[in-house]
Amino acid sequence: MTWFVYLIECVDGSLYTGIAVDVDARYAAHARGKGARYTRAHPPARLLARFEYPDRSAALKAEYAIKQLSPAAKRALCVSGAGAGAAPAP
């Protein structure tokens, strides 16, 4: 099963990073206020990027690596548009 790491920009400019199998459904849940606690307090403004991984383990490792980046580095990762190859290796 394919998993994704995704980055959301919130209305206050902060960034949220998560993993999901269906990013569109997960983003919709965040938008309805049914997602993570963070996005309930910081509603999402837009989906910045999604990166594909072969399994949950690889996605979790990449999510952790991305969460260690500075906000500027996260935004640069999203802008690069290079797909999963641009995300830190799991």
Number of C-alpha atoms within 10 A of each C-alpha: 7 13 21 25 26 24 26 23 20 20 13 10 12 14 22 20 17 21 21 19 17 11 20 12 11 18 22 13 15 20 18 13 17 13 15 14 11 14 23 15 10 20 20 24 15 14 17 19 22 22 22 20 23 11 13 17 12 18 25 19 15 24 23 16 14 23 16 11 13 10 15 9 12 20 16 12 21 21 13 11 15 11 14 17 11 14 22 14 14 14
